[in-house]
Amino acid sequence: MKTIIFLMLLSAGILRAQDFGYEYAMLTDYRALGVSYYLQQFRPSPGNTLPDSSHIRFSTPMPMAEFRQSDSRLAIGYQTYEDRRGRSREAFSVYASTTSDLPLFPSARSKGNWFIPFMVSATYVRAQSPDAALEDFDVGSLGLGAGVKFKRFTRDLGIEATAAVSLGYASEGFSTDYGTETALTGEVTIILPYVILEGVLLGYRYEQQEWNMNNNGLDYRRQHHGAVIGILF
């Protein structure tokens, strides 16, 4: 599928290879592997024209595997859920993003500062339809965003809090359906070095997405929030 290939190529650019023997000069240079567990709601937007019996709707938790490298993130999740008739359905999600921070108040003496993060993001979400006669939700998007971030990093502790919004171009599978994806994201991350291996990453993330497509049957909203834990290496 062209969307998955596109995401793999983008992720390869975002997540640059690193020397595993590198010693961190500061915690801003961290790498981490981890897992996240999100409570979520996936439901139709008000503009969705499909009948209720054909809507994709689920609220089962979403586990994800995550790789983080400084200001970049790749998260992949898979889950099953039941439709209105009790039949098992599947959903698959990929999230990739990278940011570049512009300091608001540059100061060589300060280890904590406010930034404007400029973000490039890519998402791919696939969820099976309860109606075999209708197409699944199968949408990938590429977006740009910005927000506000507070970051304080030393050799002994890292704290980061971010709020951002993004707007992206969305495309459905191999079809001609297209539209936009808007997203609102908030996250708080704490890094504790030398707890396990190189250290531990702890975080809490909230994200809200909305797709508005030229095919109204693909207009959906997704909200998810939950904890992230990772091991630095």
C-alpha positions as CSV (number, residue, x, y, z in Angstrom):
1,M,0.0,0.0,0.0
2,K,1.3,3.4,-1.0
3,T,0.5,4.9,2.4
4,I,2.5,2.4,4.4
5,I,5.5,2.8,2.0
6,F,5.3,6.6,2.3
7,L,5.3,6.3,6.1
8,M,8.3,4.0,6.1
9,L,10.3,6.4,3.9
10,L,9.3,9.3,6.1
11,S,10.2,7.5,9.3
12,A,13.6,6.5,7.9
13,G,14.4,10.2,7.4
14,I,13.0,11.2,10.8
15,L,14.7,8.6,12.8
16,R,18.3,8.9,11.9
17,A,20.8,6.2,12.7
18,Q,23.0,6.8,15.7
19,D,26.2,5.4,17.2
20,F,25.1,3.0,19.9
21,G,28.4,3.6,21.8
22,Y,27.7,7.3,22.1
23,E,27.6,8.8,25.6
24,Y,25.0,11.5,26.1
25,A,26.5,15.0,26.6
26,M,23.1,16.0,27.9
27,L,19.7,14.3,28.2
28,T,18.5,16.1,25.1
29,D,20.4,13.5,23.1
30,Y,18.4,10.5,24.4
31,R,17.1,7.4,22.5
32,A,14.4,5.3,24.1
33,L,12.4,2.2,23.3
34,G,9.1,1.8,25.1
35,V,5.4,1.1,25.2
36,S,2.3,3.2,25.7
37,Y,-1.3,2.4,26.7
38,Y,-4.0,4.7,25.6
39,L,-7.7,5.0,26.4
40,Q,-9.5,6.1,23.3
41,Q,-12.7,6.9,21.5
42,F,-13.0,6.4,17.7
43,R,-16.3,7.7,16.4
44,P,-18.0,9.4,13.5
45,S,-17.9,13.2,13.1
46,P,-21.2,15.1,12.9
47,G,-20.8,15.4,9.1
48,N,-20.5,11.6,8.6
49,T,-23.4,10.7,6.3
50,L,-23.4,6.9,6.9
51,P,-26.3,5.3,8.9
52,D,-25.5,4.4,12.5
53,S,-25.4,0.7,11.7
54,S,-22.5,1.3,9.3
55,H,-20.4,3.6,11.5
56,I,-17.1,2.5,12.8
57,R,-17.2,3.1,16.6
58,F,-15.0,1.7,19.3
59,S,-13.4,2.7,22.7
60,T,-11.1,-0.3,23.4
61,P,-7.7,0.6,24.8
62,M,-4.9,1.0,22.3
63,P,-1.4,-0.4,23.2
64,M,1.5,0.9,21.1
65,A,5.2,0.2,20.7
66,E,7.3,3.4,20.6
67,F,10.8,4.5,19.6
68,R,11.9,8.0,20.6
69,Q,15.0,9.9,19.7
70,S,15.3,13.4,21.0
71,D,12.6,15.4,19.2
72,S,11.4,12.5,17.0
73,R,8.8,9.8,17.7
74,L,7.6,6.6,15.9
75,A,4.6,4.7,17.4
76,I,2.9,1.6,16.1
77,G,-0.2,0.1,17.5
78,Y,-2.6,-2.8,16.8
79,Q,-5.9,-3.7,18.4
80,T,-9.1,-5.6,18.0
81,Y,-12.6,-4.4,18.9
82,E,-16.2,-5.6,18.6
83,D,-18.8,-4.0,16.3
84,R,-22.4,-3.6,17.2
85,R,-23.2,-7.2,16.2
86,G,-20.4,-8.5,18.5
87,R,-18.1,-9.4,15.6
88,S,-14.3,-8.9,16.0
89,R,-12.7,-6.2,14.0
90,E,-9.1,-4.9,13.7
91,A,-7.4,-1.5,13.8
92,F,-3.8,-0.6,13.0
93,S,-2.2,2.8,13.6
94,V,1.2,4.4,12.8
95,Y,2.3,7.8,14.1
96,A,5.6,9.5,13.2
97,S,6.7,13.0,13.9
98,T,9.8,15.2,14.3
99,T,10.1,18.7,15.6
100,S,12.6,21.6,15.4
101,D,12.5,24.0,18.4
102,L,12.9,27.8,18.1
103,P,13.8,29.3,21.6
104,L,11.6,32.1,22.7
105,F,14.0,33.5,25.3
106,P,17.6,32.4,24.4
107,S,19.9,32.3,27.4
108,A,23.2,30.5,27.6
109,R,22.9,30.5,31.4
110,S,19.5,28.9,31.6
111,K,19.0,25.1,31.5
112,G,15.2,25.6,31.1
113,N,13.5,27.6,28.4
114,W,10.4,28.1,26.4
115,F,10.3,27.2,22.7
116,I,8.1,27.2,19.6
117,P,8.2,23.7,18.2
118,F,7.7,23.4,14.4
119,M,6.5,19.9,13.6
120,V,6.3,17.6,10.6
121,S,4.0,14.6,11.2
122,A,2.7,11.6,9.4
123,T,-0.1,9.2,10.5
124,Y,-1.7,6.1,9.1
125,V,-4.9,4.7,10.6
126,R,-6.8,1.6,9.4
127,A,-10.1,0.4,11.0
128,Q,-12.4,-2.3,9.7
129,S,-15.9,-1.4,8.8
130,P,-18.8,-3.3,10.4
131,D,-20.5,-3.5,7.0
132,A,-18.7,-5.7,4.5
133,A,-20.3,-3.8,1.6
134,L,-18.6,-0.6,2.7
135,E,-14.9,0.4,2.6
136,D,-12.8,0.4,5.7
137,F,-11.4,3.5,7.2
138,D,-7.9,3.5,5.6
139,V,-6.4,7.0,5.7
140,G,-2.8,8.3,5.8
141,S,-1.9,11.9,6.2
142,L,1.1,14.3,6.2
143,G,0.9,17.5,8.2
144,L,2.7,20.5,9.6
145,G,2.2,22.0,13.0
146,A,3.4,24.4,15.7
147,G,2.8,25.0,19.4
148,V,4.5,25.9,22.6
149,K,7.0,23.9,24.6
150,F,8.8,24.1,28.0
151,K,12.0,22.1,28.2
152,R,14.5,21.7,31.0
153,F,17.4,19.2,30.6
154,T,20.5,18.6,32.7
155,R,22.7,15.6,33.1
156,D,20.5,14.4,36.0
157,L,16.9,15.2,34.9
158,G,14.9,16.0,31.8
159,I,11.4,17.6,31.9
160,E,9.4,18.5,28.8
161,A,5.9,19.8,28.3
162,T,4.4,20.4,24.9
163,A,1.1,21.6,23.4
164,A,0.7,21.7,19.6
165,V,-1.8,21.8,16.8
166,S,-1.3,20.5,13.2
167,L,-3.0,20.5,9.9
168,G,-2.4,17.8,7.3
169,Y,-3.4,16.5,3.8
170,A,-5.1,13.2,4.1
171,S,-5.6,10.5,1.5
172,E,-7.6,7.2,1.5
173,G,-5.8,4.1,0.3
174,F,-5.5,3.8,-3.5
175,S,-8.7,5.7,-4.1
176,T,-9.2,9.3,-5.1
177,D,-10.7,10.3,-1.7
178,Y,-8.8,13.1,0.0
179,G,-9.3,15.7,2.7
180,T,-7.7,17.1,5.8
181,E,-6.6,15.9,9.2
182,T,-6.4,18.3,12.1
183,A,-4.8,17.3,15.4
184,L,-4.4,18.7,18.9
185,T,-1.6,17.2,21.0
186,G,-0.4,17.6,24.6
187,E,2.4,15.7,26.3
188,V,4.5,15.8,29.5
189,T,7.7,13.8,29.6
190,I,10.2,13.1,32.4
191,I,13.5,11.5,31.9
192,L,15.3,9.9,34.9
193,P,18.9,8.8,34.0
194,Y,20.7,5.7,35.4
195,V,17.6,4.1,36.9
196,I,17.6,1.2,34.5
197,L,20.4,0.9,31.9
198,E,20.9,4.5,30.6
199,G,17.7,5.7,32.3
200,V,13.9,5.7,32.2
201,L,11.4,7.9,30.2
202,L,8.0,8.5,31.8
203,G,5.2,10.4,30.0
204,Y,1.6,11.2,29.6
205,R,0.1,12.0,26.2
206,Y,-3.2,13.4,24.9
207,E,-4.1,13.6,21.2
208,Q,-7.3,14.5,19.4
209,Q,-7.6,13.9,15.6
210,E,-10.4,14.8,13.2
211,W,-10.6,13.8,9.5
212,N,-12.7,15.8,7.0
213,M,-12.8,14.0,3.7
214,N,-14.5,14.7,0.4
215,N,-16.2,11.3,1.0
216,N,-18.3,12.1,4.1
217,G,-18.4,8.5,5.0
218,L,-14.8,8.8,6.1
219,D,-15.3,11.8,8.5
220,Y,-14.2,10.5,11.9
221,R,-12.8,11.7,15.2
222,R,-10.3,10.0,17.4
223,Q,-9.3,10.9,21.0
224,H,-6.7,9.0,23.0
225,H,-4.8,9.6,26.1
226,G,-2.5,7.5,28.3
227,A,0.9,6.7,29.8
228,V,4.2,6.1,28.1
229,I,7.2,4.3,29.6
230,G,10.5,3.7,27.9
231,I,14.1,2.6,28.5
232,L,17.0,4.8,27.4
233,F,19.8,3.1,25.6
